Amino acid sequence: MIEAFITNLGKYNEGMLVGEYLKLPATIEDVQALLSRIDVDGVMYEEIFITDYEISIDGLRGKFGEYESIDELNYLSSLIEEMDTWDLEMFKAAVEYGEYTHSVGDLINLTQNLNCFELYHDVNDHDDLGRYVMENFEAKEIPDWMDGYFDYSSYGYDFDRAESGGFVKEGYIRDNGDSFIKHYKGRADLLDEHKIFAYPEPTKSIQQTLANYKQMIDEASTSLSHERASTVKLER
């Protein structure tokens, strides 16, 4: 459903575009392997950003920015992947409708509140909407001989204004008034299985470099301590 082009920010600032698409949902091992291939080792190069998205759901691509959390994107992708046909259709319509779509967190919550919407299939304009509402919800049906006298389009227009719904690719969608519950409040709510961002395990050369740095720091600290001790003795 979602692929994010992960880019090495340090290399980019040096004038090189080094990156690769990550297909979500993914695993820690997938992320570590990709970061290794684009030289993000957590030591020399630590920062990433996302320069492109490939998304199969219309309207979803424009909702994401360059510095989205890989873990949150992974969680959202997992929720979408688990949807059945009805949920996926409703989610696509809700995304196009545009409520609760301003952040990845909003979209995560949207996947868990699809019951708050109703979708009228194959309703493409106010005339269709007027006929649909009259046929499915009104107590009295209009006799066939009066069909030509009834202004379905105006009726549908008034219904639309009252409901504040919207026409989408799948039909007409409206908020049915059920409470929208924010189950997801932030990254602290992520389960461990969705926390996939991790730097590659240090290679032997990096481990040796880190060890050398530590030795240099320790030696410098020890030397400084000796100098301070000598200074104190001389002052006495």
trRosetta pair geometry for C-beta under 8 A, 3 or more apart (Angstrom, degrees):
i j d omega theta_ij theta_ji phi_ij phi_ji
1 24 7.3 -63 65 87 83 84
1 55 6.8 14 158 -149 64 70
1 56 5.4 -97 -137 34 52 109
1 57 6.6 18 -165 -18 98 104
1 77 5.6 172 65 -142 114 83
1 80 5.0 -178 151 109 177 135
1 81 6.3 -137 -7 -69 128 78
2 23 7.9 139 90 -157 51 48
2 24 4.7 -22 82 59 99 113
2 53 6.8 -35 -158 -163 84 105
2 54 7.6 141 -161 81 37 58
2 55 5.3 4 -108 -106 69 87
2 56 8.0 -107 -60 13 45 80
2 60 7.7 -97 -91 128 103 135
2 73 6.4 -141 126 180 149 102
2 76 7.4 43 -6 97 158 104
2 77 4.8 -113 36 -95 119 112
2 80 7.6 98 -17 48 107 148
3 21 4.7 13 170 -174 116 114
3 22 6.7 166 -157 76 66 40
3 23 5.0 -26 -103 -99 94 61
3 24 6.9 179 -91 13 38 78
3 53 6.8 145 79 -162 57 54
3 54 4.1 -3 57 55 111 102
3 55 7.4 -155 30 -65 65 52
4 21 6.9 147 75 -150 29 62
4 22 5.2 -18 62 55 84 95
4 24 6.7 35 1 -19 101 120
4 50 4.9 -48 -175 -135 108 127
4 52 7.7 156 -159 86 45 51
4 53 5.7 -18 -104 -106 63 77
4 64 7.8 -110 -105 151 110 154
4 68 7.6 -119 -124 64 148 121
4 70 7.4 -152 70 -115 153 81
4 73 6.3 23 -35 157 145 163
5 19 5.3 68 166 138 87 131
5 20 7.1 -165 -149 105 65 14
5 21 5.2 -38 -92 -87 66 66
5 22 7.8 166 -97 11 18 73
5 50 6.2 117 66 -162 61 69
5 51 5.0 -63 95 61 117 81
5 52 4.0 32 15 53 135 89
5 53 7.2 -124 5 -66 84 34
5 54 7.9 85 -39 -12 92 90
6 19 5.5 -175 91 -155 45 96
6 20 6.2 -16 56 61 89 64
6 21 7.6 133 10 -121 76 16
6 22 5.2 43 -17 -16 119 117
6 34 6.1 78 56 142 141 130
6 35 7.5 -67 133 -82 144 69
6 38 6.7 -171 107 22 97 162
6 48 5.4 -10 -170 -174 91 135
6 50 6.3 -36 -96 -99 49 72
6 70 7.7 23 -98 -95 123 124
7 11 7.8 -128 171 65 78 104
7 12 5.8 52 152 -56 117 131
7 17 6.7 -49 -140 -158 118 72
7 18 6.9 120 -156 76 68 50
7 19 3.6 -44 -96 -78 64 135
7 38 7.4 -139 -142 -178 28 148
7 48 6.2 140 70 -162 47 76
7 49 5.6 -29 63 68 102 68
7 50 6.9 152 12 -109 93 20
7 51 4.7 55 -27 -15 141 114
8 11 3.9 45 101 20 119 115
8 12 6.3 168 91 -20 61 85
8 16 7.9 -7 76 97 115 98
8 18 4.4 -11 30 80 122 105
8 19 6.4 -156 1 -73 69 72
8 38 4.8 -169 -42 150 109 104
8 39 5.7 14 -101 69 157 90
8 40 5.3 -159 -108 -60 93 94
8 45 5.6 2 -161 173 111 144
8 48 6.4 -47 -101 -107 34 75
9 12 5.4 -55 -146 34 33 117
9 13 6.4 33 156 -18 66 103
9 45 7.7 162 56 -166 68 96
9 47 4.0 -46 47 107 136 101
9 48 5.8 -164 -19 -110 97 16
9 49 5.2 81 -80 -3 106 96
10 13 5.9 -56 -152 35 30 109
10 14 6.6 22 150 -12 62 109
10 40 7.9 144 24 -104 111 78
10 44 7.4 176 119 136 167 72
10 45 4.2 -135 37 -124 141 94
10 46 7.4 84 -35 30 126 54
10 47 6.3 121 -37 50 84 90
11 14 5.5 -63 -153 42 35 111
11 16 4.5 -65 169 78 95 105
11 17 7.5 139 119 -106 107 8
11 18 4.2 -10 107 24 159 121
11 38 7.6 -127 17 170 148 86
11 39 6.5 92 -52 73 133 126
11 45 6.6 8 -30 -120 87 147
12 15 7.8 106 -180 -23 29 8
12 16 6.8 -101 -86 74 31 52
12 17 6.2 47 -107 -101 82 53
12 18 7.4 -130 -54 29 69 75
12 49 7.6 -60 20 41 160 109
17 51 7.5 -22 -149 -6 109 175
18 38 5.0 145 142 -159 95 86
18 39 6.2 -7 141 31 151 112
19 38 5.6 38 -108 -127 33 144
19 51 6.3 159 32 24 174 122
20 34 5.4 -149 79 -155 125 98
20 37 6.0 18 -13 96 155 125
20 38 5.6 -145 2 -55 102 118
21 52 7.9 -56 -93 85 91 103
21 54 6.7 1 -137 14 134 123
22 26 5.8 -55 175 -38 101 157
22 30 6.9 115 -151 141 96 110
22 31 6.8 33 -136 -101 139 69
22 34 5.5 -12 -89 -94 100 175
22 70 7.4 -4 95 -140 159 114
23 26 6.4 126 84 -73 58 103
23 30 7.9 -91 58 -176 76 144
24 73 5.7 -93 -107 135 171 97
24 74 5.3 -132 -147 -105 115 58
24 77 3.8 -175 132 -32 106 172
25 74 5.2 84 -132 -162 78 76
25 77 4.4 174 -57 103 71 114
25 78 4.5 60 -73 -70 144 80
25 81 6.2 -86 -1 -4 112 148
25 194 8.0 -76 -140 -124 118 78
26 30 3.9 -117 -175 79 110 146
26 31 6.0 120 118 -47 131 83
26 74 6.1 -89 39 -116 76 113
26 196 5.7 131 89 165 87 161
27 30 4.7 108 51 -1 71 100
27 31 7.3 -138 96 -1 43 85
27 196 6.1 -167 179 -133 19 119
28 31 5.8 -59 -154 38 34 109
28 32 6.1 32 153 -19 69 109
28 195 7.9 18 -80 107 105 62
28 196 5.0 -146 -76 -149 56 66
28 197 8.0 -67 -121 19 73 8
28 198 5.0 22 -157 21 101 130
29 32 5.7 -53 -142 38 31 111
29 33 6.2 32 158 -20 65 107
30 33 6.0 -60 -151 36 26 109
30 34 6.4 22 154 -16 63 109
30 196 7.3 -7 56 179 98 130
31 34 5.8 -57 -148 38 30 109
31 35 6.2 28 157 -17 67 108
31 70 6.7 100 -118 154 134 150
31 196 5.1 139 -18 145 138 95
31 197 5.8 -133 177 -113 159 41
31 198 6.1 108 92 40 123 70
32 35 5.9 -55 -144 38 29 109
32 36 6.3 33 155 -22 62 107
32 198 5.6 -24 -70 89 99 94
32 199 7.0 64 -119 139 82 20
32 200 4.7 121 -170 -95 87 62
32 201 7.2 32 -167 -11 136 71
33 36 5.7 -55 -151 33 29 114
33 37 6.6 28 152 -19 63 106
33 200 7.6 105 -75 -98 25 106
34 37 5.7 -58 -153 34 33 110
34 38 6.5 6 158 1 68 108
35 38 6.2 -69 -144 49 31 93
35 40 4.1 -79 -163 71 91 105
35 41 7.5 153 144 -75 101 33
35 42 8.0 47 153 -36 140 87
35 48 7.6 -89 -113 -63 97 138
35 199 6.2 -121 124 -136 156 51
35 200 5.5 -160 89 -30 106 94
36 39 7.8 37 -177 -74 29 26
36 40 7.7 -82 -59 57 24 66
36 41 7.4 65 -112 -93 59 73
36 200 4.1 87 -71 -75 99 152
39 44 7.7 -52 166 84 95 116
39 45 5.6 59 128 38 85 148
40 45 4.9 -100 -115 112 53 106
40 46 6.9 98 -163 -126 89 14
40 47 7.8 -128 -132 61 115 23
40 48 5.9 -7 -104 -66 158 105
40 199 7.0 -121 131 -127 87 86
40 200 7.8 129 91 0 68 101
41 44 5.8 39 49 35 118 87
41 45 6.0 83 23 50 75 80
41 46 8.0 -60 70 -77 51 55
41 199 6.5 68 171 -173 31 114
41 200 6.1 -55 -128 51 61 107
41 202 7.2 77 178 -112 104 66
41 203 7.8 -60 -139 4 128 96
41 206 6.1 -151 169 -100 138 152
42 45 7.9 -1 -17 83 20 52
42 46 5.5 61 -134 -110 36 81
42 199 3.2 28 -51 -145 132 163
42 200 7.2 -161 -1 42 112 64
42 202 7.7 -95 65 -75 117 85
43 46 7.4 135 0 -65 11 91
43 202 7.2 67 -33 -111 132 106
43 206 5.7 168 12 -155 157 117
43 209 7.3 106 162 92 154 129
43 210 7.0 -105 -118 -70 138 104
46 199 7.6 -43 -130 -91 71 132
49 66 4.6 13 179 163 113 98
49 67 5.6 -43 -125 -81 93 71
50 53 6.9 38 158 -62 123 86
50 64 7.3 -45 98 145 146 117
50 65 7.6 113 61 115 111 44
50 66 5.4 -173 57 -153 71 45
50 67 7.3 -169 18 -65 90 23
50 68 6.1 -20 14 33 143 95
51 66 6.9 30 -84 -129 43 96
53 61 5.2 174 88 -140 122 85
53 64 5.7 92 -54 66 155 137
55 60 4.8 -127 152 84 148 111
55 61 4.6 -173 36 -73 127 83
57 60 4.2 51 87 -6 106 133
57 80 7.5 -102 -35 -151 142 144
57 91 7.6 -52 -138 117 146 103
57 92 5.6 -142 -150 -107 102 88
57 95 6.4 58 151 54 123 166
58 92 6.9 59 45 -160 86 103
58 95 7.7 149 86 98 61 123
58 96 6.8 21 101 -78 102 108
58 169 6.9 71 64 -18 148 152
59 62 6.8 -59 -166 33 44 105
59 63 7.6 48 145 -29 66 108
59 92 7.8 120 41 -163 118 67
59 95 4.9 146 98 131 122 105
59 96 4.9 -174 -27 -87 167 65
59 101 8.0 -22 145 -173 108 155
60 63 5.6 -56 -165 20 47 120
60 64 7.7 31 153 -17 72 103
60 95 5.6 -28 -74 -170 82 151
60 107 7.6 85 -139 -129 98 146
61 64 6.9 -72 -169 28 37 102
63 95 7.6 -88 -37 -155 145 105
63 101 5.6 -90 -112 168 133 91
63 102 7.5 -149 -147 -134 95 14
63 103 7.7 180 175 -103 96 9
63 104 7.6 131 134 -73 106 57
63 107 6.5 95 143 -55 152 135
64 68 5.3 -38 -160 -43 96 148
64 73 7.4 53 -126 -101 134 115
64 104 6.9 54 -107 -69 85 99
65 68 5.7 140 60 -47 71 87
68 72 6.5 -114 174 69 92 114
68 73 5.5 82 131 -50 126 115
68 104 5.8 107 -149 -39 116 141
69 72 3.9 75 77 9 112 106
69 73 6.6 -180 90 -8 59 82
69 104 6.9 -145 43 67 91 156
69 187 6.4 -144 -145 -92 170 122
69 197 7.7 -107 -174 -20 73 143
70 73 5.7 -55 -147 40 32 112
70 74 6.2 38 152 -25 65 107
70 196 6.4 -103 130 74 107 94
70 197 4.4 117 66 -70 126 112
71 74 5.6 -54 -150 33 29 115
71 75 6.6 31 152 -20 63 103
71 187 6.5 73 89 -138 132 105
71 190 5.6 24 154 -147 121 166
71 194 5.8 94 -172 135 82 84
71 195 5.0 1 -127 -117 128 53
71 196 6.1 164 -101 28 68 70
71 197 5.6 -84 -47 -2 90 105
72 75 5.6 -50 -149 33 35 112
72 76 6.4 34 154 -16 66 104
72 104 4.6 92 138 124 125 141
72 105 6.9 -54 -153 -65 136 67
72 108 7.0 -92 -166 -49 90 135
72 187 6.6 -81 -63 -94 103 87
72 190 7.3 -104 -83 -79 61 129
73 76 5.7 -54 -148 38 32 111
73 77 6.2 34 154 -21 65 108
73 104 6.3 -76 -74 -135 62 143
74 77 5.7 -55 -147 37 29 113
74 78 6.4 33 153 -22 63 105
74 194 5.3 162 103 -164 108 80
74 196 5.1 132 -81 15 171 128
75 78 5.7 -54 -151 32 31 113
75 79 6.6 30 152 -18 64 104
75 108 6.2 15 113 -115 113 126
75 184 8.0 142 134 -124 144 147
75 190 5.9 -115 -65 -122 142 99
75 194 4.2 44 -79 -165 89 147
76 79 5.7 -56 -151 35 33 111
76 80 6.4 29 153 -16 67 106
76 104 5.8 -109 -39 -166 144 93
76 107 5.6 34 -132 106 132 114
76 108 5.3 -99 -88 -80 87 81
76 111 7.2 164 -143 -19 70 142
77 80 5.8 -55 -147 38 32 110
77 81 6.2 35 154 -23 66 108
78 81 5.7 -54 -146 35 30 113
78 82 6.5 26 156 -18 63 108
78 194 6.5 -108 6 -104 148 107
79 82 6.0 -61 -152 35 29 109
79 83 7.3 47 148 -44 60 94
79 108 6.6 128 7 -138 158 68
79 111 4.3 82 144 134 133 163
79 112 7.4 -69 -153 -51 139 84
80 83 5.8 -37 -162 -2 39 119
80 88 7.2 82 -166 -112 76 90
80 91 6.9 -179 -120 134 87 165
80 111 6.6 -104 -69 -109 64 136
83 87 3.9 -135 -157 94 101 118
83 88 4.3 134 116 -60 131 81
83 91 6.4 -69 -119 -6 164 141
83 111 7.3 -111 -70 -153 117 104
84 87 5.2 90 49 14 68 103
84 88 7.0 -136 94 -7 31 94
85 88 5.9 -60 -146 38 27 110
85 89 6.3 27 157 -19 64 108
86 89 5.9 -58 -151 36 29 110
86 90 6.3 23 155 -14 65 109
87 90 5.7 -59 -148 41 31 109
87 91 6.0 34 154 -23 67 107
87 111 7.8 56 172 -159 115 75
87 114 5.8 142 -141 49 79 171
88 91 5.6 -50 -143 35 31 113
88 92 6.4 34 156 -20 63 103
89 92 5.9 -52 -151 33 29 111
89 93 6.5 26 152 -15 62 107
89 119 7.2 -168 128 93 101 170
89 170 5.9 125 -178 -122 94 152
90 93 5.7 -57 -149 39 33 111
90 94 6.1 32 153 -20 67 108
90 114 4.7 91 116 -167 133 122
90 117 6.1 151 -169 80 107 122
90 119 5.8 -143 -110 -19 78 138
91 94 5.7 -56 -144 38 30 110
91 95 6.3 34 155 -22 65 104
91 110 7.0 111 -136 130 84 105
91 111 6.2 17 -113 -107 127 71
91 114 6.2 -61 -68 -96 73 127
92 95 5.8 -52 -149 32 29 112
92 96 6.6 24 154 -13 62 106
92 168 7.9 154 124 154 77 134
92 169 7.3 -56 139 57 113 119
92 170 6.6 111 93 -32 108 129
93 96 5.8 -58 -152 40 32 109
93 97 6.2 40 148 -27 66 106
93 117 7.3 173 99 142 113 147
93 119 5.3 79 87 -108 172 129
93 168 4.7 134 -145 89 77 154
93 169 7.3 -135 -99 51 72 77
93 170 4.6 -73 -80 39 113 131
93 171 7.3 -19 -119 46 136 77
93 173 4.7 152 155 -66 117 141
94 97 5.2 -48 -145 31 34 119
94 99 7.1 -72 -171 57 84 84
94 100 7.4 -20 164 62 113 107
94 101 7.7 166 135 -60 80 115
94 110 5.8 170 127 -176 136 120
94 114 6.6 -125 -27 -119 150 79
94 117 5.6 -147 -87 -24 108 166
94 173 6.7 -161 -80 -180 54 156
95 98 7.6 46 166 -71 32 38
95 101 5.7 117 -138 -109 61 138
95 107 7.5 33 -103 -123 101 103
95 110 7.4 110 -74 137 72 157
96 166 7.8 -160 118 114 86 127
96 168 4.2 118 96 -138 134 117
96 169 6.2 -178 -70 3 172 92
96 173 7.9 125 75 16 97 143
97 117 7.5 -176 11 -127 166 141
97 165 7.8 -61 -133 -169 119 62
97 166 5.0 148 -130 56 79 131
97 168 5.9 -60 -60 -61 74 133
97 173 4.9 -89 -76 85 132 136
98 101 5.7 -102 -154 33 39 132
98 166 7.5 34 19 22 102 172
99 175 7.1 6 34 -69 166 122
100 106 4.7 -175 -179 -178 61 100
100 107 7.4 144 138 -79 81 37
100 109 6.2 -108 -172 88 124 105
100 110 4.5 152 118 -78 121 102
100 113 7.3 -50 141 65 175 132
100 180 6.7 -149 -70 -167 143 147
101 106 5.7 -155 -82 116 11 128
101 107 6.0 55 -128 -78 60 86
101 110 6.7 25 -76 -50 70 156
102 106 5.1 85 44 -8 66 160
103 106 4.7 108 51 1 72 100
103 107 7.2 -138 96 -2 43 86
104 107 5.6 -56 -151 38 35 111
104 108 6.4 43 149 -25 66 101
105 108 5.6 -49 -149 30 33 114
105 109 6.6 28 154 -12 64 105
105 184 5.9 -157 -156 115 79 111
105 185 7.7 28 -161 -163 127 14
105 186 6.9 -12 -112 -91 137 46
106 109 5.9 -63 -155 41 31 108
106 110 6.2 38 148 -28 67 106
107 110 5.2 -45 -144 29 36 119
107 111 6.8 43 155 -24 63 95
108 111 6.1 -50 -160 24 31 111
108 112 7.2 11 149 -3 60 109
108 184 4.5 -33 114 49 126 163
109 112 5.8 -70 -156 45 39 104
109 113 6.1 11 155 -2 74 120
109 180 7.4 72 150 171 116 98
109 181 7.7 -151 -161 96 104 49
109 182 5.2 -30 -122 -126 143 63
109 183 6.2 162 -119 36 79 75
109 184 5.3 -137 -66 41 81 98
110 113 6.0 -77 -138 49 30 97
110 114 7.3 66 162 -68 64 71
111 114 6.9 -13 -162 -38 30 104
112 181 7.5 -80 118 78 108 90
112 183 5.1 -59 113 22 160 135
112 184 7.3 135 15 -11 143 101
113 116 4.9 6 160 -3 95 121
113 178 7.9 -176 -170 102 91 112
113 180 5.0 60 -172 -140 156 74
113 181 6.3 172 -91 40 114 67
114 117 6.2 -61 -169 35 54 105
115 178 5.9 -52 119 84 89 165
116 175 6.1 -15 151 -147 93 78
116 176 6.2 -169 -180 42 42 87
116 177 7.9 -163 -158 55 77 21
116 178 4.5 -134 -110 69 68 102
116 179 7.5 -108 -101 78 114 22
116 180 5.3 18 -88 -82 164 82
117 173 5.6 -3 -175 -170 120 103
117 174 6.9 153 -154 79 71 36
117 175 6.1 -49 -100 -103 69 45
117 176 6.4 158 -126 -7 14 95
118 173 7.1 162 83 -150 47 55
118 174 5.4 -14 58 60 94 87
118 176 4.9 92 -21 -64 104 114
119 170 6.0 -10 -171 113 130 124
119 171 5.7 105 175 65 84 119
119 172 7.3 154 -157 79 51 45
119 173 5.0 -16 -102 -99 75 82
120 123 4.2 15 112 3 110 140
120 129 7.2 106 87 -117 152 73
120 132 5.3 87 -175 160 139 157
120 171 5.0 -147 91 148 55 129
120 172 4.4 -7 54 58 107 97
120 173 7.7 -162 20 -72 70 36
120 174 7.9 29 -8 2 103 102
121 170 6.5 -61 -115 162 71 82
121 171 4.4 -130 -123 -56 24 151
122 128 7.2 -133 132 -168 66 138
122 171 5.6 -18 8 -101 25 108
123 128 4.4 171 -147 127 62 116
123 129 5.2 86 -179 -80 121 66
123 132 5.1 -40 -97 -25 126 154
123 167 7.4 -126 111 -117 80 88
123 171 4.6 63 36 -170 78 92
123 172 4.0 -49 91 -3 123 111
124 128 5.3 78 37 11 61 157
124 167 6.4 76 -158 -155 39 125
124 171 7.1 -81 -65 -129 58 50
124 172 7.9 -135 -65 -47 20 89
125 128 5.3 101 51 12 63 101
125 129 7.0 -120 107 -5 34 94
125 153 7.5 -19 132 -123 103 93
125 156 7.5 82 126 117 58 153
125 167 7.0 17 -88 -101 37 152
126 129 5.3 -53 -143 38 36 115
126 130 6.2 40 157 -23 67 101
126 152 7.7 154 130 127 72 72
126 153 4.7 73 103 -157 106 66
126 154 7.6 65 146 -56 130 15
126 156 3.6 155 -178 97 66 117
126 157 4.5 16 -149 -59 146 73
126 160 6.3 -83 -109 -12 93 138
127 130 5.9 -50 -148 32 29 110
127 131 6.6 25 155 -13 62 107
127 152 4.9 71 -151 100 64 108
127 153 4.3 -22 -76 -80 77 83
127 156 6.1 -129 -59 15 13 149
128 131 5.9 -62 -152 40 30 108
128 132 6.1 30 153 -23 67 109
128 156 7.0 87 63 -118 44 159
128 172 7.6 175 102 -28 109 125
129 132 5.6 -54 -143 35 30 112
129 133 6.3 26 160 -15 66 107
129 156 3.4 116 79 -150 97 116
129 159 6.1 -162 143 73 115 127
129 160 6.1 44 130 -57 166 103
129 172 5.6 94 -98 -68 106 166
130 133 6.2 -57 -146 38 27 106
130 134 6.2 23 158 -15 63 112
130 151 7.6 -80 -171 125 167 52
130 152 3.4 159 96 -179 130 70
130 153 6.0 -104 -2 -57 143 17
130 154 7.3 57 -89 58 148 42
130 155 3.8 100 -135 78 115 99
130 156 3.2 -94 -41 -40 81 91
130 157 7.7 -11 -59 -2 112 60
130 159 6.8 164 -93 10 62 129
131 134 5.8 -60 -144 41 28 110
131 135 6.0 19 161 -14 66 113
131 152 4.9 14 -52 -155 77 144
131 156 7.5 -18 2 -63 59 122
132 135 6.1 -64 -145 41 24 104
132 136 5.9 -11 169 8 64 120
132 156 7.9 72 33 -107 90 112
132 172 7.5 174 54 35 158 136
133 136 6.5 -75 -133 51 21 91
133 137 5.2 -40 -167 36 65 119
133 138 6.7 72 138 -28 73 97
133 155 7.2 -150 67 138 125 108
133 156 6.9 162 13 -101 122 71
133 159 5.4 -146 -39 -116 168 167
134 137 7.5 -51 -84 51 10 76
134 138 4.9 -17 -143 13 50 134
134 141 7.3 103 156 -128 91 59
134 142 6.5 -7 172 -6 136 110
134 150 7.8 90 -113 148 166 148
134 152 6.9 -93 -1 -121 139 95
134 155 6.8 37 -52 127 114 152
135 138 7.7 33 -16 34 13 96
135 141 7.2 46 -117 -120 54 100
138 141 7.1 135 92 -80 105 46
142 146 5.1 -118 180 85 97 113
142 147 6.1 126 118 -85 119 60
142 150 5.3 -46 -138 -30 162 158
143 146 4.9 81 62 11 83 103
143 147 7.6 -113 102 -35 47 76
144 147 5.6 -23 -160 -19 41 119
146 149 5.1 -66 -166 44 67 112
146 150 5.9 63 139 -30 91 104
147 150 6.3 -61 -148 28 30 107
150 155 7.4 -4 167 -20 96 138
151 154 4.1 21 127 22 121 114
151 155 6.2 145 98 -17 71 88
152 155 5.5 -60 -147 42 33 113
152 156 6.0 34 155 -20 69 107
153 156 5.8 -54 -146 38 28 110
153 157 6.3 33 152 -23 63 105
154 157 5.4 -50 -146 33 33 116
154 158 6.4 31 155 -17 65 103
155 158 6.0 -54 -150 36 30 108
155 159 6.4 31 151 -19 63 107
156 159 5.5 -54 -146 37 33 113
156 160 6.2 38 154 -24 66 105
157 160 5.7 -54 -149 34 29 113
157 161 6.5 27 154 -17 63 105
158 161 5.8 -52 -148 35 32 111
158 162 6.4 30 154 -17 64 108
159 162 5.8 -61 -150 39 30 110
159 163 6.0 10 160 -4 67 116
160 163 6.2 -67 -139 47 25 99
160 164 7.8 96 165 -74 55 16
160 165 5.9 -98 -140 50 69 92
160 172 7.8 -99 -103 -153 99 129
161 164 7.4 20 -172 -67 28 57
163 174 4.7 -29 161 -138 127 134
163 175 7.7 169 175 46 83 69
164 174 7.5 114 76 -140 53 87
164 175 7.2 -14 85 28 97 109
165 172 5.8 58 133 173 136 92
165 173 5.8 -178 -167 92 101 43
165 174 3.3 -56 -92 -87 121 84
165 175 7.2 -165 -95 8 73 63
166 172 7.2 175 90 -151 30 63
166 173 5.9 -16 62 60 78 87
166 174 7.8 153 16 -80 57 56
167 171 7.5 -96 -145 149 65 29
167 172 5.6 -35 -99 -99 61 73
168 171 6.7 3 63 56 79 38
168 172 7.4 144 22 -106 76 22
168 173 5.4 12 7 -1 126 116
170 173 7.5 57 70 -51 106 107
182 185 6.2 84 139 -81 111 75
183 189 7.8 147 138 -180 68 152
184 189 5.3 -176 -139 89 65 150
185 188 7.4 -27 84 57 94 98
185 189 5.7 117 41 -32 73 135
186 189 6.1 115 63 3 49 98
187 190 5.4 -24 -166 -5 56 118
190 194 4.9 -119 -168 80 101 116
190 195 5.7 115 127 -61 128 89
191 194 5.4 85 63 10 76 100
191 195 7.6 -140 102 -12 40 90
192 195 5.5 -56 -149 27 42 114
200 203 7.9 11 123 -39 119 81
202 206 4.1 -129 -163 94 96 120
202 207 4.8 125 122 -60 123 79
202 210 6.8 -33 -154 -5 160 138
203 206 4.9 93 51 11 73 101
203 207 6.9 -133 97 -6 36 89
204 207 5.5 -54 -145 38 31 114
204 208 6.2 33 155 -20 65 105
205 208 5.7 -53 -149 35 30 111
205 209 6.4 33 150 -20 64 104
206 209 5.4 -50 -146 35 35 114
206 210 6.3 35 154 -18 66 103
207 210 5.8 -54 -148 37 30 110
207 211 6.3 32 151 -20 64 107
208 211 5.5 -53 -147 37 32 114
208 212 6.3 36 152 -22 65 103
209 212 5.6 -52 -149 34 31 112
209 213 6.5 33 151 -19 64 103
210 213 5.6 -51 -149 35 33 113
210 214 6.3 35 152 -20 65 105
211 214 5.6 -53 -149 36 32 112
211 215 6.3 33 152 -20 65 105
212 215 5.6 -53 -147 35 32 112
212 216 6.3 32 153 -19 65 105
213 216 5.7 -56 -150 37 31 112
213 217 6.3 29 153 -18 66 106
214 217 5.7 -55 -147 37 31 110
214 218 6.2 30 154 -19 65 107
215 218 5.7 -55 -145 38 30 110
215 219 6.1 28 156 -18 65 108
216 219 5.8 -55 -144 38 28 109
216 220 6.2 28 156 -18 64 108
217 220 5.8 -56 -146 38 29 110
217 221 6.2 30 154 -20 64 108
218 221 5.7 -56 -148 37 29 112
218 222 6.3 29 154 -19 65 106
219 222 5.7 -53 -146 37 31 110
219 223 6.2 32 154 -20 65 107
220 223 5.7 -54 -145 37 30 112
220 224 6.3 32 155 -20 64 106
221 224 5.8 -54 -148 35 29 112
221 225 6.5 32 152 -21 63 105
222 225 5.7 -54 -152 33 31 113
222 226 6.6 31 152 -18 65 104
223 226 5.8 -54 -151 35 32 111
223 227 6.4 33 151 -20 65 105
224 227 5.6 -52 -148 35 33 113
224 228 6.4 33 154 -18 65 104
225 228 5.8 -54 -150 36 31 110
225 229 6.4 31 152 -20 64 106
226 229 5.6 -55 -148 36 32 112
226 230 6.3 33 153 -19 66 105
227 230 5.8 -54 -148 36 31 111
227 231 6.4 34 152 -22 64 105
228 231 5.6 -52 -149 33 32 115
228 232 6.5 35 153 -22 65 103
229 232 5.8 -52 -152 32 32 113
229 233 6.7 32 151 -19 64 104
230 233 5.7 -55 -151 35 33 112
230 234 6.4 31 153 -18 66 106
231 234 5.8 -57 -150 37 31 109
231 235 6.4 31 154 -20 65 107
232 235 5.8 -57 -151 35 30 112
232 236 6.6 30 152 -20 63 105
233 236 5.8 -56 -154 33 32 111
